[in-house]
Amino acid sequence: NHDTMIAICDEYADGRDMSWLWDVDFTCFSGSGVTCVSGTRAWDMALRLQYDKVASRNVNTDLEEDVKTFVNGDFSSDAKNAKRIYCTYTAMLRVRSTLGQIASVKDVGVGK
């Protein structure tokens, strides 16, 4: 079993236009649902998942706090579940930074 988090941001490097969300088939998540949806465009993503009949829980725009809660298993029915995070580029940078505060994450030198 695994838990899934999707983090969507719309900063300059990601592009501001979120219409691409509608080009993606998210039905692969319909069985397990999405444990957490986060980022500046969390509500856009949650709406998109709803159209594909994918259950999404814990929708919030506070990405850093959500990453910590997700990794600690507080959103999950089983804290031992493997974790998967799908994200846009700038969300990934923020996720890596937050993960670096709670786990050993290799510094890839991005943004320096």
SVG drawing of the C-alpha trace seen along z (x, -y; Angstrom):
<svg xmlns="http://www.w3.org/2000/svg" viewBox="-16 -34 41 36">
<polyline fill="none" stroke="black" stroke-width="0.4" points="0.0,0.0 1.0,-3.6 -0.2,-7.1 -0.1,-9.7 0.4,-13.5 0.0,-15.8 1.6,-19.3 0.8,-21.9 2.3,-25.4 2.0,-28.0 5.2,-30.0 7.0,-31.4 9.1,-28.3 5.9,-26.1 3.8,-28.4 0.8,-30.2 -1.7,-28.5 -3.2,-25.5 -5.2,-24.2 -2.7,-21.4 -4.3,-19.7 -7.3,-19.0 -5.1,-17.2 -3.9,-14.6 -5.8,-11.3 -5.9,-10.9 -8.1,-7.9 -5.0,-5.8 -5.7,-7.2 -9.4,-6.3 -8.8,-3.1 -6.6,-4.5 -7.5,-8.1 -5.1,-10.9 -4.1,-11.3 -3.1,-15.0 -3.4,-17.8 -1.3,-20.8 0.5,-23.8 -0.7,-27.2 -3.1,-25.5 -4.3,-22.7 -7.9,-23.6 -7.6,-23.6 -6.0,-20.1 -8.7,-18.9 -11.4,-20.0 -9.6,-18.3 -9.5,-15.0 -13.2,-15.3 -14.0,-15.3 -12.1,-12.0 -13.9,-10.7 -10.7,-10.5 -11.2,-11.0 -8.9,-13.6 -8.5,-14.2 -6.6,-16.9 -6.7,-19.7 -4.6,-22.7 -2.3,-25.3 0.4,-25.2 2.8,-23.0 5.6,-22.8 3.3,-21.9 1.5,-19.4 4.7,-17.7 5.7,-17.3 2.2,-15.9 2.2,-13.6 5.6,-12.2 4.9,-11.6 1.8,-9.6 -0.7,-11.8 -2.9,-11.9 -2.8,-8.1 -4.7,-5.3 -1.4,-3.4 1.7,-5.5 3.9,-2.7 2.5,-3.1 5.1,-4.0 4.8,-7.7 4.6,-9.0 4.7,-12.7 3.9,-14.0 4.6,-17.7 5.4,-20.6 9.0,-21.9 8.8,-24.7 6.7,-22.5 9.5,-19.9 12.1,-22.5 9.9,-23.3 9.2,-19.6 13.0,-18.8 13.7,-21.7 11.1,-20.6 12.2,-17.0 15.8,-18.1 14.5,-19.4 13.1,-16.0 15.2,-13.4 18.5,-13.0 18.0,-14.5 21.0,-15.0 21.6,-18.6 21.5,-18.9 22.6,-22.5 19.4,-23.8 18.8,-27.5 22.4,-28.3"/>
</svg>
